[in-house]
């Protein structure tokens, strides 16, 4: 989450720069988090409509919108693609409104954060979100409207800023589930247990949900005074709140929110999907990686595990191209490559470091089908502050018993992505893998993927220990989760089994927090 962008910024912003005394005072009132404590499986952490409102007992909160629109003048001429960011924020008692305008025709960009105004948040009729910021001539309102007979949710965004001009926009869901209403995307957990809470600075410290796949209509009186009609557009809304401060080894994050289609253009009438991804970057490497997805039928998915790769940097030393890979059920299911529309979409908040959030073009494949898409990418890590590739040597001491004439395979997964497969033998041996980044035990899973049992043959995998750069993790330790160890009382159900054996298809997860 935070980017540390300082003040009123954005998703994963950073708190204002505080003196040491203030930091210590805040640390005293924010509950400590025990990162090693085992947790029982948890239900959703957010509830609606109540959590659409504000949470004044939290240090930081914002309602954040990413908008991409194709516009023309009202007579149908002068087609222009625009990108806008709007953020209503309340951070450490300070209230602000961030707004920006990117013109893809001229590649021009401007942004500003207005501070010192009033921010009011309420629930109309006890259930519809209403967020308003006002400071003299600068104002913006985000208002949820009652859905129509088609059950699609509707949001109005109106206001005026020096960066965007005057805007009167309607954002409406493109698709809706077969019965009832769509629910927001909840970050954290896995499909069937999406929670709305993720770790950023520590264990489960951030509440986070998104409202994607919103089609935009309406008008914008542009900064040059020209009235422009929105021919097509897509919007993504984020709402986050949290109470923690960044630790000293946190560097930033990579985030994206994008809409994709299997047709030729995101601005046509074909069904859309929406995908969000975030990974935190610490001195040791990536940590806390999550994704969310809205399907073409209005249903939601969520998951953990994935990877961000920066392929190139632009003239401003921020990423110009990158790749995200997402994992589901320990298998890669989505790959997307992004390219920024320009290198100048840099935000410079009143306090805190600047950050880069460009409108971006995407292409890739999902479940084997190619797609194109549009969205936004976000980071304040540039070429000089990005992590260097500190290799990690992972050594597994293991052996196996054969079944059907074949010995067990042993997969190594890093952040839920398979990076290496070994075929073990019938005697203990060391299996060595070198990862291009620093990793710790919590990021590693060791998996048996090819169990076999036809009596008397029984293919099993035994892992004595894992060693990473000299640090030893014992497989039978009480904080190693097993999803494939057979016991008489629980079978192969997940648990802390205190065993070195995988008897069923499953994995060992070292230093595990079990949700």
C-alpha positions in Angstrom: 0.0 0.0 0.0 1.6 3.2 0.9 3.8 4.6 -1.3 4.9 7.1 1.0 3.9 9.7 -1.2 3.4 12.0 1.3 0.3 13.7 2.0 -2.8 13.5 0.3 -1.7 11.3 -2.3 -2.9 8.2 -3.1 -3.2 4.7 -2.9 -0.6 3.6 -0.6 0.5 7.1 0.1 2.7 7.9 2.8 2.0 9.9 5.8 3.1 13.5 6.0 6.7 13.9 7.1 6.5 13.8 10.9 9.0 14.7 13.6 10.4 11.9 15.7 8.2 12.8 18.7 5.0 12.7 16.5 6.0 9.3 15.1 6.6 7.9 18.6 3.3 9.3 19.7 1.5 7.7 16.8 3.3 4.4 17.4 2.1 4.4 20.9 -1.6 4.6 19.9 -1.4 2.2 17.0 -1.7 -1.4 18.2 1.3 -3.6 17.7 1.0 -6.5 15.3 2.5 -9.9 16.1 3.6 -11.1 12.6 4.4 -14.6 13.8 1.1 -15.4 15.5 -0.9 -18.2 13.8 -4.4 -17.1 12.9 -7.6 -19.1 12.4 -9.4 -18.7 9.1 -11.0 -15.3 9.0 -14.2 -14.0 7.5 -14.5 -10.8 5.4 -13.1 -7.8 7.2 -15.3 -5.2 5.5 -19.1 -4.9 5.3 -21.4 -2.9 3.1 -22.9 -0.4 3.0 -21.4 0.7 6.3 -17.8 0.6 5.1 -18.5 2.9 2.2 -18.4 5.6 4.9 -15.5 7.1 6.6 -13.5 5.6 9.5 -12.4 8.5 11.6 -10.6 6.4 14.2 -8.0 5.5 11.5 -5.0 7.6 10.7 -5.3 7.7 6.9 -8.1 7.1 4.5 -8.9 8.0 0.9 -11.4 7.5 -1.9 -9.4 7.2 -5.1 -10.5 7.3 -8.7 -8.7 6.5 -12.0 -10.5 7.6 -15.1 -9.7 7.1 -18.8 -12.1 8.8 -21.3 -12.4 9.3 -25.1 -13.9 12.6 -25.8 -14.9 14.9 -28.6 -16.1 18.5 -28.8 -19.9 18.6 -28.7 -20.0 18.9 -32.5 -18.3 15.5 -32.7 -14.9 16.8 -33.8 -11.4 16.9 -32.2 -11.3 13.4 -30.7 -9.1 13.3 -27.6 -8.1 10.7 -25.1 -7.7 12.0 -21.5 -6.6 10.4 -18.3 -7.6 11.7 -14.9 -6.8 10.9 -11.3 -8.9 12.2 -8.4 -8.4 11.4 -4.8 -10.4 12.5 -1.8 -8.1 12.1 1.3 -7.9 12.4 5.0 -4.4 11.8 6.4 -3.4 12.6 10.0 -6.3 15.1 10.2 -5.4 16.9 7.0 -7.9 16.9 4.2 -7.2 17.2 0.5 -8.2 16.7 -3.1 -5.7 15.5 -5.7 -6.6 15.9 -9.4 -4.7 15.5 -12.6 -5.1 15.6 -16.4 -3.2 13.7 -19.0 -3.7 14.5 -22.7 -2.7 11.6 -24.9 -2.8 13.8 -28.1 -0.3 16.4 -26.8 1.3 14.2 -24.1 0.9 17.1 -21.7 0.3 16.5 -18.0 -0.6 18.6 -15.0 -1.5 17.7 -11.4 -2.1 19.4 -8.1 -3.2 18.6 -4.6 -5.6 21.1 -3.0 -5.4 21.2 0.8 -7.2 23.0 3.6 -10.7 22.5 2.4 -13.6 20.6 4.0 -14.2 16.9 3.4 -17.6 15.4 4.4 -18.5 11.7 4.0 -21.9 10.2 4.6 -24.3 7.4 3.5 -27.4 8.7 1.8 -30.5 6.8 3.0 -28.0 4.9 5.2 -26.5 3.0 2.2 -25.3 5.2 -0.7 -21.8 6.6 -0.6 -21.5 10.4 -0.6 -18.0 12.0 -0.5 -17.6 15.8 -0.9 -14.6 18.1 -0.9 -14.8 21.9 -1.1 -12.3 24.7 -0.9 -13.5 27.9 -2.6 -13.8 27.4 -6.3 -12.2 23.9 -6.0 -14.8 21.2 -5.4 -15.6 17.6 -6.2 -18.4 15.2 -5.2 -18.6 11.5 -5.6 -22.2 10.3 -5.1 -23.6 6.8 -5.4 -27.1 6.7 -6.9 -29.8 4.0 -6.4 -29.5 1.3 -9.1 -32.1 1.1 -11.8 -34.2 -1.9 -13.0 -31.1 -3.4 -14.5 -29.5 -3.6 -11.0 -26.3 -1.9 -12.2 -24.8 0.5 -9.7 -24.4 4.1 -10.6 -22.0 6.8 -9.4 -21.9 10.5 -10.2 -18.7 12.5 -10.2 -19.1 16.3 -10.4 -16.9 19.3 -9.6 -14.3 21.7 -10.8 -10.5 21.8 -10.5 -7.8 23.7 -12.2 -6.3 20.5 -13.6 -9.4 18.9 -15.1 -11.9 21.8 -15.6 -15.6 21.4 -14.9 -16.8 17.8 -15.0 -20.2 16.1 -14.8 -19.7 12.4 -15.2 -21.9 9.3 -14.7 -20.1 6.0 -14.0 -22.2 2.8 -14.4 -21.4 -0.8 -14.0 -21.0 -2.6 -17.4 -22.1 -6.0 -16.2 -24.0 -7.4 -13.2 -24.3 -10.8 -11.7 -27.2 -13.0 -12.6 -29.1 -12.3 -9.4 -28.8 -9.5 -6.9 -26.1 -6.9 -7.1 -22.4 -6.8 -7.7 -20.2 -6.5 -4.6 -16.9 -4.6 -4.4 -13.6 -6.4 -5.0 -12.1 -7.3 -1.7 -8.3 -7.5 -1.6 -6.7 -10.2 0.5 -7.5 -13.9 0.9 -8.4 -16.2 -2.0 -11.6 -16.7 -4.0 -14.4 -17.8 -1.7 -12.7 -16.1 1.2 -11.9 -12.6 -0.1 -11.4 -10.5 3.0 -10.9 -6.8 2.3 -7.8 -6.6 4.4 -4.1 -7.0 3.5 -0.7 -6.5 5.1 1.3 -3.5 3.8 3.4 -2.3 6.7 2.6 -5.3 8.9 0.1 -8.1 9.5 -3.3 -7.3 8.1 -3.0 -3.5 8.7 -4.9 -2.2 5.7 -8.5 -2.3 4.7 -8.9 -2.2 1.0 -11.7 -2.7 -1.6 -12.2 -1.6 -5.2 -15.2 -0.8 -7.5 -14.1 -1.6 -11.1 -15.6 -1.9 -14.6 -17.5 1.4 -14.6 -18.4 2.9 -18.0 -18.2 6.7 -18.1 -20.6 9.1 -19.8 -21.1 12.8 -19.4 -19.4 16.1 -20.2 -16.1 17.9 -19.3 -15.5 21.6 -19.9 -11.8 21.3 -20.5 -9.1 23.6 -19.2 -9.2 25.5 -22.5 -12.9 26.2 -22.1 -14.0 23.7 -24.8 -17.1 21.7 -23.9 -16.3 18.0 -24.5 -18.6 15.0 -24.5 -17.4 11.6 -23.3 -17.9 9.0 -26.0 -16.6 6.2 -23.9 -14.5 5.7 -20.8 -13.6 3.4 -17.9 -13.3 4.2 -14.2 -11.9 2.3 -11.2 -12.6 3.4 -7.6 -10.5 2.5 -4.6 -11.3 2.9 -0.9 -8.6 2.3 1.7 -8.0 3.0 5.4 -5.2 2.1 7.8 -3.5 3.0 11.0 0.2 1.9 10.8 3.5 3.6 9.9 6.0 2.3 7.4 8.9 0.3 8.8 12.5 1.3 8.0 13.0 -1.4 5.4 9.9 -0.6 3.3 10.8 1.0 0.0 7.5 1.3 -1.9 5.2 -0.8 -4.1 4.1 -1.6 -7.6 0.3 -1.3 -8.3 -2.0 -1.5 -11.2 -5.7 -1.3 -11.9 -6.8 -2.1 -15.5 -9.7 -3.1 -17.7 -9.2 -5.7 -20.4 -11.1 -7.1 -23.4 -10.6 -10.0 -25.7 -11.8 -7.8 -28.6 -9.8 -5.1 -30.3 -10.5 -2.1 -28.1 -11.5 -1.4 -24.6 -13.7 1.4 -25.9 -16.0 -1.0 -27.8 -19.1 -2.7 -26.5 -17.6 -6.2 -25.8 -17.5 -7.6 -22.3 -14.8 -6.4 -20.0 -12.8 -7.9 -17.2 -11.0 -5.8 -14.5 -7.7 -6.8 -12.8 -5.9 -5.2 -9.9 -2.4 -6.1 -8.6 -0.1 -4.9 -5.8 3.2 -6.0 -4.4 5.1 -4.3 -1.6 8.9 -3.8 -2.0 11.1 -4.1 1.0 14.9 -4.0 1.2 14.9 -7.8 1.0 12.7 -7.9 -2.1 9.0 -8.2 -2.9 6.5 -9.0 -0.1 2.7 -9.1 0.4 1.5 -9.7 -3.2 -2.2 -9.6 -3.9 -4.6 -9.5 -6.9 -8.3 -9.0 -7.5 -10.4 -9.7 -10.6 -13.9 -8.8 -11.9 -15.2 -11.3 -14.4 -17.4 -10.6 -17.4 -20.4 -12.0 -15.6 -20.0 -9.7 -12.6 -18.5 -12.3 -10.3 -15.3 -11.5 -8.3 -12.0 -13.4 -7.7 -9.1 -12.6 -5.4 -5.7 -14.2 -4.7 -2.2 -14.1 -3.4 0.9 -14.6 -5.4 2.4 -13.0 -8.4 5.4 -11.1 -9.7 6.2 -7.6 -11.0 9.2 -7.2 -13.4 10.4 -3.8 -14.6 11.6 -4.2 -18.2 12.8 -0.6 -19.0 13.0 2.9 -17.7 12.1 6.1 -19.4 13.7 9.5 -19.7 12.5 10.5 -16.2 14.0 7.3 -14.7 10.6 5.9 -13.9 9.4 2.5 -15.4 8.4 2.8 -19.1 7.5 -0.9 -19.5 6.8 -3.7 -17.1 5.2 -7.1 -16.7 2.9 -8.6 -14.1 2.3 -12.3 -13.6 -0.6 -13.5 -11.5 -0.9 -16.9 -9.8 -4.1 -18.8 -8.9 -4.0 -22.2 -7.1 -0.3 -22.1 -7.4 -0.5 -21.9 -11.2 0.2 -18.9 -13.5 -3.0 -17.8 -15.1 -2.5 -14.2 -16.2 0.4 -12.4 -17.8 0.2 -8.7 -18.7 2.8 -6.4 -20.2 2.3 -2.6 -19.6 3.7 0.4 -21.4 3.3 4.0 -20.0 1.7 6.5 -22.4 4.4 9.0 -21.4 7.2 9.5 -18.9 6.0 12.8 -17.5 3.0 11.7 -15.4 4.7 12.5 -12.1 2.9 13.6 -9.0 4.6 16.1 -6.7 2.6 16.3 -3.4 3.0 19.2 -1.0 5.0 16.9 1.3 6.6 13.6 0.9 8.3 12.0 -2.2 7.0 12.4 -5.7 5.5 9.3 -7.4 4.8 8.1 -10.9 1.2 7.1 -12.0 0.9 6.9 -15.7 -2.0 5.9 -17.9 -0.9 2.7 -19.5 -1.6 0.3 -22.4 -1.7 -3.4 -21.6 -1.6 -6.6 -23.6 -1.2 -10.2 -22.5 -2.9 -13.5 -22.0 -5.4 -14.8 -19.5 -6.1 -18.5 -19.2 -4.4 -18.8 -22.6 -6.5 -16.2 -24.4 -4.9 -12.9 -25.6 -6.3 -9.5 -24.5 -5.7 -5.8 -24.7 -6.5 -3.3 -22.1 -6.0 0.2 -20.5 -5.3 1.2 -17.0 -2.9 2.9 -14.6 0.4 1.9 -13.1 1.7 3.3 -9.9 5.1 3.5 -8.0 7.5 6.0 -6.6 10.4 3.6 -7.1 12.6 4.9 -9.9 15.8 3.5 -11.5 18.0 4.6 -8.7 15.7 3.5 -5.8 14.4 0.2 -7.1 15.8 -2.9 -5.4 18.9 -4.5 -6.8 18.9 -8.2 -7.6 20.4 -9.8 -4.5 20.5 -13.5 -5.2 19.2 -16.1 -2.7 20.4 -19.6 -2.6 17.7 -22.1 -1.5 18.8 -25.5 -0.5 16.4 -28.4 0.2 17.5 -31.6 1.8 15.1 -34.2 0.6 14.4 -37.7 -0.7 11.3 -39.7 -1.8 9.7 -43.1 -2.2 8.7 -44.2 -5.7 5.3 -45.1 -7.0 4.5 -46.6 -10.4 8.2 -46.6 -11.1 8.5 -42.8 -10.7 10.0 -40.8 -7.9 8.3 -37.6 -6.5 8.7 -34.2 -8.1 9.5 -31.4 -5.8 8.3 -27.9 -6.8 9.7 -24.7 -5.3 7.2 -21.8 -5.2 8.3 -18.2 -4.5 5.3 -15.9 -3.7 3.1 -18.7 -5.0 4.8 -18.9 -8.4 6.6 -22.1 -9.4 10.2 -21.3 -10.1 11.9 -24.7 -10.1 11.0 -28.4 -10.2 13.3 -31.2 -9.1 12.8 -35.0 -9.3 14.2 -36.5 -6.1 15.8 -39.8 -5.6 15.6 -42.5 -2.9 18.4 -41.2 -0.8 18.8 -37.8 1.0 20.5 -35.2 -1.2 20.7 -31.4 -1.4 18.7 -29.7 -4.1 19.9 -26.2 -4.8 18.0 -23.3 -6.5 19.3 -19.7 -6.9 16.6 -17.0 -6.9 17.4 -13.7 -8.5 16.1 -11.7 -5.5 16.4 -11.9 -1.8 13.7 -14.1 -0.2 12.9 -15.4 3.2 11.2 -18.5 4.5 7.7 -17.0 4.5 7.8 -16.6 0.8 8.7 -20.2 0.0 6.5 -23.2 -0.5 7.8 -26.7 -1.2 5.2 -28.8 -3.1 4.5 -32.4 -4.0 2.6 -32.3 -7.3 2.5 -35.9 -8.4 1.3 -38.1 -5.5 0.6 -41.8 -6.4 -0.9 -44.5 -4.3 -1.7 -48.0 -5.6 -0.9 -50.4 -2.7 1.7 -51.4 -2.0 3.3 -48.6 -3.9 3.1 -45.1 -2.3 4.9 -42.1 -3.8 5.8 -39.7 -1.0 8.2 -36.8 -0.5 10.3 -36.1 2.6 11.9 -32.7 3.2 14.3 -32.6 6.1 15.0 -28.9 6.0 15.3 -25.8 3.9 18.3 -23.5 4.0 18.3 -19.9 2.6 21.7 -18.2 2.5 22.8 -20.2 5.5 19.6 -19.8 7.6 18.0 -23.1 8.4 14.2 -23.7 8.4 13.2 -27.1 9.9 10.3 -28.7 8.1 8.9 -30.2 11.3 8.9 -26.8 13.1 5.6 -25.7 14.7 5.3 -22.8 12.3 5.5 -24.9 9.1 2.1 -25.4 7.5 1.5 -28.6 5.7 -1.3 -29.2 3.2 -0.3 -32.7 2.3 0.8 -34.6 5.5 -1.4 -37.6 6.3 -2.4 -38.1 10.0 -5.0 -40.4 11.5 -7.2 -37.7 13.0 -7.3 -35.1 10.2 -6.2 -37.0 7.0 -4.3 -34.6 4.7 -6.2 -31.5 5.8 -4.1 -28.4 6.2 -2.5 -27.9 9.6 0.8 -27.5 11.5 1.6 -31.2 11.4 5.1 -31.3 12.8 6.2 -33.7 10.1 8.8 -33.9 7.3 6.5 -35.9 5.0 4.1 -35.0 2.2 1.9 -38.0 1.6 -0.7 -36.2 -0.6 -0.5 -33.5 -3.2 0.2 -30.4 -1.2 3.0 -28.2 0.1 5.0 -27.1 3.1 4.8 -23.3 3.8 7.6 -22.1 6.1 7.0 -19.4 8.8 3.3 -19.7 7.9 0.5 -17.5 9.1 -2.6 -19.6 8.3 -5.8 -17.8 7.3 
